[in-house]
Amino acid sequence: MGRPPTRPTDLKDGYYLEVRNKGTNSGIKLRRDTRKEMMQAVEEYKKVKDVTILGESKNSKWIDKDCPKKVQ
């Protein structure tokens, strides 16, 4: 076994959302290439999961300042 990484991973360019089971603290990040694809994923997952829109990432930096926002 090796040493665990100490540096955070670089984010790919795209739109990110976090999906988690209702009532849990941990979830997974999903990336979509376009805003339209991201919104389709939100509509699909929000029926059974808690969805949080994290925003757009470009060059490993977050573009949207008003995110994250929870979807109802």
PDB file of N, H, CA, C and O in Angstrom:
ATOM      1  N   MET A   1       0.843  -1.177   0.000  1.00  0.00           N
ATOM      2  CA  MET A   1       0.000   0.000   0.000  1.00  0.00           C
ATOM      3  C   MET A   1       0.885   1.236   0.000  1.00  0.00           C
ATOM      4  O   MET A   1       1.935   1.286   0.641  1.00  0.00           O
ATOM      5  N   GLY A   2       0.422   2.218  -0.738  1.00  0.00           N
ATOM      6  H   GLY A   2      -0.431   2.177  -1.259  1.00  0.00           H
ATOM      7  CA  GLY A   2       1.168   3.456  -0.830  1.00  0.00           C
ATOM      8  C   GLY A   2       0.573   4.539   0.044  1.00  0.00           C
ATOM      9  O   GLY A   2      -0.384   4.325   0.787  1.00  0.00           O
ATOM     10  N   ARG A   3       1.154   5.664  -0.070  1.00  0.00           N
ATOM     11  H   ARG A   3       1.931   5.838  -0.674  1.00  0.00           H
ATOM     12  CA  ARG A   3       0.693   6.821   0.684  1.00  0.00           C
ATOM     13  C   ARG A   3      -0.531   7.428   0.001  1.00  0.00           C
ATOM     14  O   ARG A   3      -0.570   7.485  -1.228  1.00  0.00           O
ATOM     15  N   PRO A   4      -1.523   7.878   0.753  1.00  0.00           N
ATOM     16  CA  PRO A   4      -2.696   8.487   0.123  1.00  0.00           C
ATOM     17  C   PRO A   4      -2.351   9.858  -0.476  1.00  0.00           C
ATOM     18  O   PRO A   4      -1.438  10.533   0.000  1.00  0.00           O
ATOM     19  N   PRO A   5      -3.073  10.262  -1.507  1.00  0.00           N
ATOM     20  CA  PRO A   5      -2.786  11.563  -2.114  1.00  0.00           C
ATOM     21  C   PRO A   5      -3.111  12.713  -1.155  1.00  0.00           C
ATOM     22  O   PRO A   5      -4.095  12.657  -0.418  1.00  0.00           O
ATOM     23  N   THR A   6      -2.284  13.742  -1.174  1.00  0.00           N
ATOM     24  H   THR A   6      -1.484  13.788  -1.773  1.00  0.00           H
ATOM     25  CA  THR A   6      -2.506  14.889  -0.294  1.00  0.00           C
ATOM     26  C   THR A   6      -3.059  16.083  -1.044  1.00  0.00           C
ATOM     27  O   THR A   6      -3.571  17.017  -0.425  1.00  0.00           O
ATOM     28  N   ARG A   7      -2.966  16.071  -2.358  1.00  0.00           N
ATOM     29  H   ARG A   7      -2.551  15.313  -2.860  1.00  0.00           H
ATOM     30  CA  ARG A   7      -3.416  17.180  -3.173  1.00  0.00           C
ATOM     31  C   ARG A   7      -4.816  16.875  -3.701  1.00  0.00           C
ATOM     32  O   ARG A   7      -5.067  15.749  -4.132  1.00  0.00           O
ATOM     33  N   PRO A   8      -5.725  17.831  -3.683  1.00  0.00           N
ATOM     34  CA  PRO A   8      -7.067  17.572  -4.239  1.00  0.00           C
ATOM     35  C   PRO A   8      -6.988  17.359  -5.750  1.00  0.00           C
ATOM     36  O   PRO A   8      -6.105  17.893  -6.420  1.00  0.00           O
ATOM     37  N   THR A   9      -7.920  16.575  -6.270  1.00  0.00           N
ATOM     38  H   THR A   9      -8.638  16.141  -5.726  1.00  0.00           H
ATOM     39  CA  THR A   9      -7.922  16.285  -7.698  1.00  0.00           C
ATOM     40  C   THR A   9      -8.426  17.491  -8.483  1.00  0.00           C
ATOM     41  O   THR A   9      -9.210  18.291  -7.972  1.00  0.00           O
ATOM     42  N   ASP A  10      -7.971  17.615  -9.728  1.00  0.00           N
ATOM     43  H   ASP A  10      -7.335  16.965 -10.143  1.00  0.00           H
ATOM     44  CA  ASP A  10      -8.431  18.683 -10.604  1.00  0.00           C
ATOM     45  C   ASP A  10      -9.801  18.323 -11.161  1.00  0.00           C
ATOM     46  O   ASP A  10     -10.056  17.172 -11.516  1.00  0.00           O
ATOM     47  N   LEU A  11     -10.676  19.313 -11.233  1.00  0.00           N
ATOM     48  H   LEU A  11     -10.469  20.248 -10.945  1.00  0.00           H
ATOM     49  CA  LEU A  11     -12.009  19.101 -11.792  1.00  0.00           C
ATOM     50  C   LEU A  11     -11.984  19.336 -13.291  1.00  0.00           C
ATOM     51  O   LEU A  11     -11.336  20.268 -13.767  1.00  0.00           O
ATOM     52  N   LYS A  12     -12.683  18.498 -14.033  1.00  0.00           N
ATOM     53  H   LYS A  12     -13.209  17.741 -13.647  1.00  0.00           H
ATOM     54  CA  LYS A  12     -12.816  18.700 -15.472  1.00  0.00           C
ATOM     55  C   LYS A  12     -13.775  19.855 -15.722  1.00  0.00           C
ATOM     56  O   LYS A  12     -14.580  20.196 -14.855  1.00  0.00           O
ATOM     57  N   ASP A  13     -13.691  20.458 -16.902  1.00  0.00           N
ATOM     58  H   ASP A  13     -13.037  20.181 -17.605  1.00  0.00           H
ATOM     59  CA  ASP A  13     -14.614  21.522 -17.271  1.00  0.00           C
ATOM     60  C   ASP A  13     -16.013  20.939 -17.456  1.00  0.00           C
ATOM     61  O   ASP A  13     -16.176  19.886 -18.073  1.00  0.00           O
ATOM     62  N   GLY A  14     -17.013  21.622 -16.923  1.00  0.00           N
ATOM     63  H   GLY A  14     -16.881  22.477 -16.422  1.00  0.00           H
ATOM     64  CA  GLY A  14     -18.392  21.162 -17.060  1.00  0.00           C
ATOM     65  C   GLY A  14     -19.242  21.634 -15.904  1.00  0.00           C
ATOM     66  O   GLY A  14     -18.813  22.444 -15.081  1.00  0.00           O
ATOM     67  N   TYR A  15     -20.444  21.119 -15.856  1.00  0.00           N
ATOM     68  H   TYR A  15     -20.792  20.461 -16.524  1.00  0.00           H
ATOM     69  CA  TYR A  15     -21.420  21.478 -14.833  1.00  0.00           C
ATOM     70  C   TYR A  15     -21.535  20.327 -13.842  1.00  0.00           C
ATOM     71  O   TYR A  15     -21.644  19.167 -14.239  1.00  0.00           O
ATOM     72  N   TYR A  16     -21.510  20.652 -12.552  1.00  0.00           N
ATOM     73  H   TYR A  16     -21.422  21.594 -12.230  1.00  0.00           H
ATOM     74  CA  TYR A  16     -21.497  19.642 -11.506  1.00  0.00           C
ATOM     75  C   TYR A  16     -22.750  19.712 -10.654  1.00  0.00           C
ATOM     76  O   TYR A  16     -23.290  20.786 -10.387  1.00  0.00           O
ATOM     77  N   LEU A  17     -23.203  18.522 -10.230  1.00  0.00           N
ATOM     78  H   LEU A  17     -22.765  17.649 -10.448  1.00  0.00           H
ATOM     79  CA  LEU A  17     -24.275  18.432  -9.253  1.00  0.00           C
ATOM     80  C   LEU A  17     -23.936  17.310  -8.294  1.00  0.00           C
ATOM     81  O   LEU A  17     -23.207  16.381  -8.640  1.00  0.00           O
ATOM     82  N   GLU A  18     -24.466  17.402  -7.097  1.00  0.00           N
ATOM     83  H   GLU A  18     -25.058  18.157  -6.816  1.00  0.00           H
ATOM     84  CA  GLU A  18     -24.235  16.380  -6.082  1.00  0.00           C
ATOM     85  C   GLU A  18     -25.545  15.660  -5.819  1.00  0.00           C
ATOM     86  O   GLU A  18     -26.581  16.293  -5.618  1.00  0.00           O
ATOM     87  N   VAL A  19     -25.494  14.334  -5.821  1.00  0.00           N
ATOM     88  H   VAL A  19     -24.652  13.820  -5.984  1.00  0.00           H
ATOM     89  CA  VAL A  19     -26.671  13.502  -5.599  1.00  0.00           C
ATOM     90  C   VAL A  19     -26.421  12.652  -4.362  1.00  0.00           C
ATOM     91  O   VAL A  19     -25.375  12.014  -4.240  1.00  0.00           O
ATOM     92  N   ARG A  20     -27.383  12.644  -3.447  1.00  0.00           N
ATOM     93  H   ARG A  20     -28.232  13.162  -3.546  1.00  0.00           H
ATOM     94  CA  ARG A  20     -27.259  11.834  -2.244  1.00  0.00           C
ATOM     95  C   ARG A  20     -28.614  11.250  -1.882  1.00  0.00           C
ATOM     96  O   ARG A  20     -29.657  11.777  -2.270  1.00  0.00           O
ATOM     97  N   ASN A  21     -28.584  10.160  -1.138  1.00  0.00           N
ATOM     98  H   ASN A  21     -27.737   9.732  -0.823  1.00  0.00           H
ATOM     99  CA  ASN A  21     -29.822   9.565  -0.650  1.00  0.00           C
ATOM    100  C   ASN A  21     -30.437  10.497   0.382  1.00  0.00           C
ATOM    101  O   ASN A  21     -29.724  11.214   1.083  1.00  0.00           O
ATOM    102  N   LYS A  22     -31.746  10.485   0.473  1.00  0.00           N
ATOM    103  H   LYS A  22     -32.325   9.902  -0.096  1.00  0.00           H
ATOM    104  CA  LYS A  22     -32.430  11.348   1.435  1.00  0.00           C
ATOM    105  C   LYS A  22     -32.019  10.973   2.851  1.00  0.00           C
ATOM    106  O   LYS A  22     -32.070   9.803   3.231  1.00  0.00           O
ATOM    107  N   GLY A  23     -31.612  11.968   3.626  1.00  0.00           N
ATOM    108  H   GLY A  23     -31.570  12.918   3.318  1.00  0.00           H
ATOM    109  CA  GLY A  23     -31.243  11.758   5.018  1.00  0.00           C
ATOM    110  C   GLY A  23     -29.793  11.383   5.258  1.00  0.00           C
ATOM    111  O   GLY A  23     -29.424  11.100   6.397  1.00  0.00           O
ATOM    112  N   THR A  24     -28.961  11.369   4.233  1.00  0.00           N
ATOM    113  H   THR A  24     -29.261  11.599   3.307  1.00  0.00           H
ATOM    114  CA  THR A  24     -27.551  11.031   4.432  1.00  0.00           C
ATOM    115  C   THR A  24     -26.682  12.270   4.278  1.00  0.00           C
ATOM    116  O   THR A  24     -27.130  13.292   3.758  1.00  0.00           O
ATOM    117  N   ASN A  25     -25.431  12.172   4.736  1.00  0.00           N
ATOM    118  H   ASN A  25     -25.067  11.342   5.158  1.00  0.00           H
ATOM    119  CA  ASN A  25     -24.517  13.310   4.673  1.00  0.00           C
ATOM    120  C   ASN A  25     -23.557  13.240   3.495  1.00  0.00           C
ATOM    121  O   ASN A  25     -23.024  14.268   3.077  1.00  0.00           O
ATOM    122  N   SER A  26     -23.327  12.061   2.958  1.00  0.00           N
ATOM    123  H   SER A  26     -23.760  11.226   3.298  1.00  0.00           H
ATOM    124  CA  SER A  26     -22.365  11.933   1.865  1.00  0.00           C
ATOM    125  C   SER A  26     -23.095  11.635   0.562  1.00  0.00           C
ATOM    126  O   SER A  26     -24.139  10.984   0.548  1.00  0.00           O
ATOM    127  N   GLY A  27     -22.526  12.123  -0.522  1.00  0.00           N
ATOM    128  H   GLY A  27     -21.678  12.652  -0.511  1.00  0.00           H
ATOM    129  CA  GLY A  27     -23.118  11.895  -1.822  1.00  0.00           C
ATOM    130  C   GLY A  27     -22.033  11.788  -2.874  1.00  0.00           C
ATOM    131  O   GLY A  27     -20.847  11.736  -2.548  1.00  0.00           O
ATOM    132  N   ILE A  28     -22.440  11.754  -4.147  1.00  0.00           N
ATOM    133  H   ILE A  28     -23.403  11.795  -4.412  1.00  0.00           H
ATOM    134  CA  ILE A  28     -21.482  11.691  -5.238  1.00  0.00           C
ATOM    135  C   ILE A  28     -21.656  12.908  -6.132  1.00  0.00           C
ATOM    136  O   ILE A  28     -22.750  13.461  -6.245  1.00  0.00           O
ATOM    137  N   LYS A  29     -20.568  13.317  -6.761  1.00  0.00           N
ATOM    138  H   LYS A  29     -19.679  12.868  -6.669  1.00  0.00           H
ATOM    139  CA  LYS A  29     -20.606  14.430  -7.701  1.00  0.00           C
ATOM    140  C   LYS A  29     -20.768  13.874  -9.103  1.00  0.00           C
ATOM    141  O   LYS A  29     -20.077  12.933  -9.493  1.00  0.00           O
ATOM    142  N   LEU A  30     -21.683  14.461  -9.854  1.00  0.00           N
ATOM    143  H   LEU A  30     -22.244  15.225  -9.537  1.00  0.00           H
ATOM    144  CA  LEU A  30     -21.892  14.094 -11.247  1.00  0.00           C
ATOM    145  C   LEU A  30     -21.525  15.286 -12.112  1.00  0.00           C
ATOM    146  O   LEU A  30     -21.804  16.430 -11.754  1.00  0.00           O
ATOM    147  N   ARG A  31     -20.893  15.015 -13.261  1.00  0.00           N
ATOM    148  H   ARG A  31     -20.666  14.085 -13.552  1.00  0.00           H
ATOM    149  CA  ARG A  31     -20.509  16.078 -14.185  1.00  0.00           C
ATOM    150  C   ARG A  31     -21.249  15.903 -15.486  1.00  0.00           C
ATOM    151  O   ARG A  31     -21.386  14.788 -15.991  1.00  0.00           O
ATOM    152  N   ARG A  32     -21.730  17.011 -16.032  1.00  0.00           N
ATOM    153  H   ARG A  32     -21.619  17.916 -15.622  1.00  0.00           H
ATOM    154  CA  ARG A  32     -22.366  17.039 -17.342  1.00  0.00           C
ATOM    155  C   ARG A  32     -21.685  18.117 -18.177  1.00  0.00           C
ATOM    156  O   ARG A  32     -21.189  19.107 -17.639  1.00  0.00           O
ATOM    157  N   ASP A  33     -21.663  17.922 -19.490  1.00  0.00           N
ATOM    158  H   ASP A  33     -22.066  17.118 -19.927  1.00  0.00           H
ATOM    159  CA  ASP A  33     -20.984  18.858 -20.383  1.00  0.00           C
ATOM    160  C   ASP A  33     -21.739  20.165 -20.569  1.00  0.00           C
ATOM    161  O   ASP A  33     -21.120  21.225 -20.653  1.00  0.00           O
ATOM    162  N   THR A  34     -23.068  20.110 -20.636  1.00  0.00           N
ATOM    163  H   THR A  34     -23.572  19.249 -20.568  1.00  0.00           H
ATOM    164  CA  THR A  34     -23.858  21.319 -20.887  1.00  0.00           C
ATOM    165  C   THR A  34     -24.857  21.549 -19.760  1.00  0.00           C
ATOM    166  O   THR A  34     -25.186  20.636 -19.002  1.00  0.00           O
ATOM    167  N   ARG A  35     -25.326  22.770 -19.669  1.00  0.00           N
ATOM    168  H   ARG A  35     -25.059  23.511 -20.285  1.00  0.00           H
ATOM    169  CA  ARG A  35     -26.325  23.119 -18.656  1.00  0.00           C
ATOM    170  C   ARG A  35     -27.631  22.354 -18.891  1.00  0.00           C
ATOM    171  O   ARG A  35     -28.292  21.940 -17.938  1.00  0.00           O
ATOM    172  N   LYS A  36     -27.997  22.169 -20.159  1.00  0.00           N
ATOM    173  H   LYS A  36     -27.460  22.505 -20.933  1.00  0.00           H
ATOM    174  CA  LYS A  36     -29.224  21.447 -20.490  1.00  0.00           C
ATOM    175  C   LYS A  36     -29.149  20.000 -20.004  1.00  0.00           C
ATOM    176  O   LYS A  36     -30.116  19.494 -19.435  1.00  0.00           O
ATOM    177  N   GLU A  37     -28.019  19.330 -20.219  1.00  0.00           N
ATOM    178  H   GLU A  37     -27.233  19.741 -20.682  1.00  0.00           H
ATOM    179  CA  GLU A  37     -27.837  17.960 -19.742  1.00  0.00           C
ATOM    180  C   GLU A  37     -27.884  17.895 -18.223  1.00  0.00           C
ATOM    181  O   GLU A  37     -28.427  16.947 -17.656  1.00  0.00           O
ATOM    182  N   MET A  38     -27.318  18.900 -17.563  1.00  0.00           N
ATOM    183  H   MET A  38     -26.877  19.670 -18.024  1.00  0.00           H
ATOM    184  CA  MET A  38     -27.334  18.935 -16.108  1.00  0.00           C
ATOM    185  C   MET A  38     -28.764  19.063 -15.593  1.00  0.00           C
ATOM    186  O   MET A  38     -29.145  18.382 -14.641  1.00  0.00           O
ATOM    187  N   MET A  39     -29.547  19.926 -16.214  1.00  0.00           N
ATOM    188  H   MET A  39     -29.237  20.479 -16.987  1.00  0.00           H
ATOM    189  CA  MET A  39     -30.927  20.123 -15.764  1.00  0.00           C
ATOM    190  C   MET A  39     -31.778  18.875 -16.028  1.00  0.00           C
ATOM    191  O   MET A  39     -32.698  18.592 -15.260  1.00  0.00           O
ATOM    192  N   GLN A  40     -31.491  18.132 -17.087  1.00  0.00           N
ATOM    193  H   GLN A  40     -30.744  18.362 -17.710  1.00  0.00           H
ATOM    194  CA  GLN A  40     -32.191  16.872 -17.326  1.00  0.00           C
ATOM    195  C   GLN A  40     -31.854  15.866 -16.231  1.00  0.00           C
ATOM    196  O   GLN A  40     -32.734  15.135 -15.776  1.00  0.00           O
ATOM    197  N   ALA A  41     -30.605  15.818 -15.805  1.00  0.00           N
ATOM    198  H   ALA A  41     -29.891  16.412 -16.175  1.00  0.00           H
ATOM    199  CA  ALA A  41     -30.196  14.921 -14.721  1.00  0.00           C
ATOM    200  C   ALA A  41     -30.856  15.328 -13.408  1.00  0.00           C
ATOM    201  O   ALA A  41     -31.249  14.468 -12.620  1.00  0.00           O
ATOM    202  N   VAL A  42     -30.980  16.629 -13.169  1.00  0.00           N
ATOM    203  H   VAL A  42     -30.661  17.327 -13.809  1.00  0.00           H
ATOM    204  CA  VAL A  42     -31.637  17.114 -11.946  1.00  0.00           C
ATOM    205  C   VAL A  42     -33.083  16.640 -11.927  1.00  0.00           C
ATOM    206  O   VAL A  42     -33.554  16.135 -10.908  1.00  0.00           O
ATOM    207  N   GLU A  43     -33.793  16.796 -13.042  1.00  0.00           N
ATOM    208  H   GLU A  43     -33.411  17.206 -13.870  1.00  0.00           H
ATOM    209  CA  GLU A  43     -35.190  16.366 -13.109  1.00  0.00           C
ATOM    210  C   GLU A  43     -35.326  14.864 -12.883  1.00  0.00           C
ATOM    211  O   GLU A  43     -36.291  14.410 -12.268  1.00  0.00           O
ATOM    212  N   GLU A  44     -34.371  14.101 -13.374  1.00  0.00           N
ATOM    213  H   GLU A  44     -33.587  14.469 -13.874  1.00  0.00           H
ATOM    214  CA  GLU A  44     -34.425  12.652 -13.227  1.00  0.00           C
ATOM    215  C   GLU A  44     -34.186  12.222 -11.781  1.00  0.00           C
ATOM    216  O   GLU A  44     -34.902  11.362 -11.269  1.00  0.00           O
ATOM    217  N   TYR A  45     -33.188  12.809 -11.116  1.00  0.00           N
ATOM    218  H   TYR A  45     -32.606  13.508 -11.531  1.00  0.00           H
ATOM    219  CA  TYR A  45     -32.796  12.377  -9.779  1.00  0.00           C
ATOM    220  C   TYR A  45     -33.612  12.985  -8.655  1.00  0.00           C
ATOM    221  O   TYR A  45     -33.693  12.393  -7.579  1.00  0.00           O
ATOM    222  N   LYS A  46     -34.217  14.140  -8.863  1.00  0.00           N
ATOM    223  H   LYS A  46     -34.151  14.621  -9.738  1.00  0.00           H
ATOM    224  CA  LYS A  46     -34.855  14.833  -7.736  1.00  0.00           C
ATOM    225  C   LYS A  46     -36.084  14.114  -7.199  1.00  0.00           C
ATOM    226  O   LYS A  46     -36.547  14.432  -6.103  1.00  0.00           O
ATOM    227  N   LYS A  47     -36.619  13.161  -7.938  1.00  0.00           N
ATOM    228  H   LYS A  47     -36.243  12.903  -8.828  1.00  0.00           H
ATOM    229  CA  LYS A  47     -37.803  12.426  -7.477  1.00  0.00           C
ATOM    230  C   LYS A  47     -37.484  11.511  -6.304  1.00  0.00           C
ATOM    231  O   LYS A  47     -38.323  11.326  -5.422  1.00  0.00           O
ATOM    232  N   VAL A  48     -36.278  10.930  -6.278  1.00  0.00           N
ATOM    233  H   VAL A  48     -35.597  11.080  -6.995  1.00  0.00           H
ATOM    234  CA  VAL A  48     -35.944   9.957  -5.236  1.00  0.00           C
ATOM    235  C   VAL A  48     -34.705  10.316  -4.428  1.00  0.00           C
ATOM    236  O   VAL A  48     -34.424   9.661  -3.424  1.00  0.00           O
ATOM    237  N   LYS A  49     -33.956  11.334  -4.835  1.00  0.00           N
ATOM    238  H   LYS A  49     -34.184  11.866  -5.651  1.00  0.00           H
ATOM    239  CA  LYS A  49     -32.698  11.698  -4.164  1.00  0.00           C
ATOM    240  C   LYS A  49     -32.710  13.189  -3.805  1.00  0.00           C
ATOM    241  O   LYS A  49     -33.520  13.961  -4.319  1.00  0.00           O
ATOM    242  N   ASP A  50     -31.798  13.568  -2.917  1.00  0.00           N
ATOM    243  H   ASP A  50     -31.140  12.941  -2.500  1.00  0.00           H
ATOM    244  CA  ASP A  50     -31.528  14.986  -2.652  1.00  0.00           C
ATOM    245  C   ASP A  50     -30.492  15.444  -3.659  1.00  0.00           C
ATOM    246  O   ASP A  50     -29.438  14.823  -3.794  1.00  0.00           O
ATOM    247  N   VAL A  51     -30.787  16.537  -4.376  1.00  0.00           N
ATOM    248  H   VAL A  51     -31.644  17.041  -4.267  1.00  0.00           H
ATOM    249  CA  VAL A  51     -29.903  17.023  -5.428  1.00  0.00           C
ATOM    250  C   VAL A  51     -29.456  18.433  -5.082  1.00  0.00           C
ATOM    251  O   VAL A  51     -30.277  19.275  -4.718  1.00  0.00           O
ATOM    252  N   THR A  52     -28.152  18.696  -5.194  1.00  0.00           N
ATOM    253  H   THR A  52     -27.485  18.012  -5.489  1.00  0.00           H
ATOM    254  CA  THR A  52     -27.582  20.020  -4.996  1.00  0.00           C
ATOM    255  C   THR A  52     -26.797  20.392  -6.243  1.00  0.00           C
ATOM    256  O   THR A  52     -25.903  19.654  -6.659  1.00  0.00           O
ATOM    257  N   ILE A  53     -27.128  21.539  -6.846  1.00  0.00           N
ATOM    258  H   ILE A  53     -27.854  22.137  -6.508  1.00  0.00           H
ATOM    259  CA  ILE A  53     -26.384  22.019  -8.005  1.00  0.00           C
ATOM    260  C   ILE A  53     -25.145  22.735  -7.493  1.00  0.00           C
ATOM    261  O   ILE A  53     -25.249  23.723  -6.765  1.00  0.00           O
ATOM    262  N   LEU A  54     -23.962  22.235  -7.875  1.00  0.00           N
ATOM    263  H   LEU A  54     -23.877  21.433  -8.465  1.00  0.00           H
ATOM    264  CA  LEU A  54     -22.710  22.824  -7.417  1.00  0.00           C
ATOM    265  C   LEU A  54     -22.247  23.956  -8.329  1.00  0.00           C
ATOM    266  O   LEU A  54     -21.585  24.883  -7.861  1.00  0.00           O
ATOM    267  N   GLY A  55     -22.578  23.902  -9.614  1.00  0.00           N
ATOM    268  H   GLY A  55     -23.115  23.149  -9.994  1.00  0.00           H
ATOM    269  CA  GLY A  55     -22.241  24.983 -10.528  1.00  0.00           C
ATOM    270  C   GLY A  55     -21.313  24.547 -11.635  1.00  0.00           C
ATOM    271  O   GLY A  55     -21.116  23.356 -11.876  1.00  0.00           O
ATOM    272  N   GLU A  56     -20.739  25.547 -12.313  1.00  0.00           N
ATOM    273  H   GLU A  56     -20.899  26.515 -12.117  1.00  0.00           H
ATOM    274  CA  GLU A  56     -19.865  25.296 -13.449  1.00  0.00           C
ATOM    275  C   GLU A  56     -18.408  25.411 -13.023  1.00  0.00           C
ATOM    276  O   GLU A  56     -18.031  26.314 -12.276  1.00  0.00           O
ATOM    277  N   SER A  57     -17.599  24.480 -13.511  1.00  0.00           N
ATOM    278  H   SER A  57     -17.905  23.746 -14.117  1.00  0.00           H
ATOM    279  CA  SER A  57     -16.168  24.495 -13.246  1.00  0.00           C
ATOM    280  C   SER A  57     -15.425  24.684 -14.553  1.00  0.00           C
ATOM    281  O   SER A  57     -15.710  24.009 -15.542  1.00  0.00           O
ATOM    282  N   LYS A  58     -14.467  25.606 -14.554  1.00  0.00           N
ATOM    283  H   LYS A  58     -14.235  26.154 -13.751  1.00  0.00           H
ATOM    284  CA  LYS A  58     -13.626  25.830 -15.720  1.00  0.00           C
ATOM    285  C   LYS A  58     -12.201  26.017 -15.215  1.00  0.00           C
ATOM    286  O   LYS A  58     -11.951  26.853 -14.346  1.00  0.00           O
ATOM    287  N   ASN A  59     -11.269  25.243 -15.755  1.00  0.00           N
ATOM    288  H   ASN A  59     -11.472  24.565 -16.461  1.00  0.00           H
ATOM    289  CA  ASN A  59      -9.867  25.257 -15.325  1.00  0.00           C
ATOM    290  C   ASN A  59      -9.745  25.003 -13.824  1.00  0.00           C
ATOM    291  O   ASN A  59      -8.943  25.643 -13.144  1.00  0.00           O
ATOM    292  N   SER A  60     -10.539  24.070 -13.316  1.00  0.00           N
ATOM    293  H   SER A  60     -11.190  23.550 -13.868  1.00  0.00           H
ATOM    294  CA  SER A  60     -10.555  23.664 -11.895  1.00  0.00           C
ATOM    295  C   SER A  60     -10.976  24.790 -10.957  1.00  0.00           C
ATOM    296  O   SER A  60     -10.659  24.740  -9.768  1.00  0.00           O
ATOM    297  N   LYS A  61     -11.678  25.797 -11.454  1.00  0.00           N
ATOM    298  H   LYS A  61     -11.935  25.837 -12.420  1.00  0.00           H
ATOM    299  CA  LYS A  61     -12.201  26.885 -10.626  1.00  0.00           C
ATOM    300  C   LYS A  61     -13.700  26.988 -10.845  1.00  0.00           C
ATOM    301  O   LYS A  61     -14.197  26.770 -11.950  1.00  0.00           O
ATOM    302  N   TRP A  62     -14.418  27.325  -9.775  1.00  0.00           N
ATOM    303  H   TRP A  62     -14.015  27.502  -8.877  1.00  0.00           H
ATOM    304  CA  TRP A  62     -15.866  27.443  -9.866  1.00  0.00           C
ATOM    305  C   TRP A  62     -16.232  28.788 -10.478  1.00  0.00           C
ATOM    306  O   TRP A  62     -15.724  29.825 -10.052  1.00  0.00           O
ATOM    307  N   ILE A  63     -17.116  28.775 -11.479  1.00  0.00           N
ATOM    308  H   ILE A  63     -17.529  27.932 -11.825  1.00  0.00           H
ATOM    309  CA  ILE A  63     -17.542  29.972 -12.187  1.00  0.00           C
ATOM    310  C   ILE A  63     -18.754  30.611 -11.501  1.00  0.00           C
ATOM    311  O   ILE A  63     -18.776  31.824 -11.289  1.00  0.00           O
ATOM    312  N   ASP A  64     -19.757  29.806 -11.155  1.00  0.00           N
ATOM    313  H   ASP A  64     -19.739  28.821 -11.327  1.00  0.00           H
ATOM    314  CA  ASP A  64     -21.005  30.311 -10.563  1.00  0.00           C
ATOM    315  C   ASP A  64     -20.769  30.705  -9.110  1.00  0.00           C
ATOM    316  O   ASP A  64     -20.344  29.880  -8.301  1.00  0.00           O
ATOM    317  N   LYS A  65     -21.040  31.951  -8.781  1.00  0.00           N
ATOM    318  H   LYS A  65     -21.385  32.622  -9.438  1.00  0.00           H
ATOM    319  CA  LYS A  65     -20.841  32.437  -7.407  1.00  0.00           C
ATOM    320  C   LYS A  65     -22.057  32.177  -6.519  1.00  0.00           C
ATOM    321  O   LYS A  65     -21.916  32.102  -5.299  1.00  0.00           O
ATOM    322  N   ASP A  66     -23.266  32.036  -7.116  1.00  0.00           N
ATOM    323  H   ASP A  66     -23.381  32.097  -8.107  1.00  0.00           H
ATOM    324  CA  ASP A  66     -24.468  31.871  -6.316  1.00  0.00           C
ATOM    325  C   ASP A  66     -24.757  30.405  -5.988  1.00  0.00           C
ATOM    326  O   ASP A  66     -25.751  30.117  -5.321  1.00  0.00           O
ATOM    327  N   CYS A  67     -23.925  29.485  -6.432  1.00  0.00           N
ATOM    328  H   CYS A  67     -23.118  29.719  -6.973  1.00  0.00           H
ATOM    329  CA  CYS A  67     -24.106  28.060  -6.148  1.00  0.00           C
ATOM    330  C   CYS A  67     -23.302  27.700  -4.903  1.00  0.00           C
ATOM    331  O   CYS A  67     -22.404  28.475  -4.573  1.00  0.00           O
ATOM    332  N   PRO A  68     -23.520  26.650  -4.210  1.00  0.00           N
ATOM    333  CA  PRO A  68     -24.462  25.578  -4.465  1.00  0.00           C
ATOM    334  C   PRO A  68     -25.873  25.911  -4.024  1.00  0.00           C
ATOM    335  O   PRO A  68     -26.078  26.676  -3.081  1.00  0.00           O
ATOM    336  N   LYS A  69     -26.836  25.337  -4.708  1.00  0.00           N
ATOM    337  H   LYS A  69     -26.669  24.716  -5.474  1.00  0.00           H
ATOM    338  CA  LYS A  69     -28.228  25.519  -4.319  1.00  0.00           C
ATOM    339  C   LYS A  69     -28.945  24.187  -4.370  1.00  0.00           C
ATOM    340  O   LYS A  69     -28.764  23.393  -5.293  1.00  0.00           O
ATOM    341  N   LYS A  70     -29.753  23.964  -3.370  1.00  0.00           N
ATOM    342  H   LYS A  70     -29.901  24.609  -2.620  1.00  0.00           H
ATOM    343  CA  LYS A  70     -30.472  22.710  -3.225  1.00  0.00           C
ATOM    344  C   LYS A  70     -31.729  22.740  -4.089  1.00  0.00           C
ATOM    345  O   LYS A  70     -32.427  23.753  -4.132  1.00  0.00           O
ATOM    346  N   VAL A  71     -32.017  21.649  -4.769  1.00  0.00           N
ATOM    347  H   VAL A  71     -31.450  20.826  -4.734  1.00  0.00           H
ATOM    348  CA  VAL A  71     -33.178  21.550  -5.639  1.00  0.00           C
ATOM    349  C   VAL A  71     -34.279  20.864  -4.885  1.00  0.00           C
ATOM    350  O   VAL A  71     -34.049  19.833  -4.254  1.00  0.00           O
ATOM    351  N   GLN A  72     -35.476  21.413  -4.936  1.00  0.00           N
ATOM    352  H   GLN A  72     -35.663  22.251  -5.449  1.00  0.00           H
ATOM    353  CA  GLN A  72     -36.637  20.820  -4.260  1.00  0.00           C
ATOM    354  C   GLN A  72     -37.454  20.001  -5.212  1.00  0.00           C
ATOM    355  O   GLN A  72     -38.469  19.427  -4.818  1.00  0.00           O
TER     356      GLN A  72
END
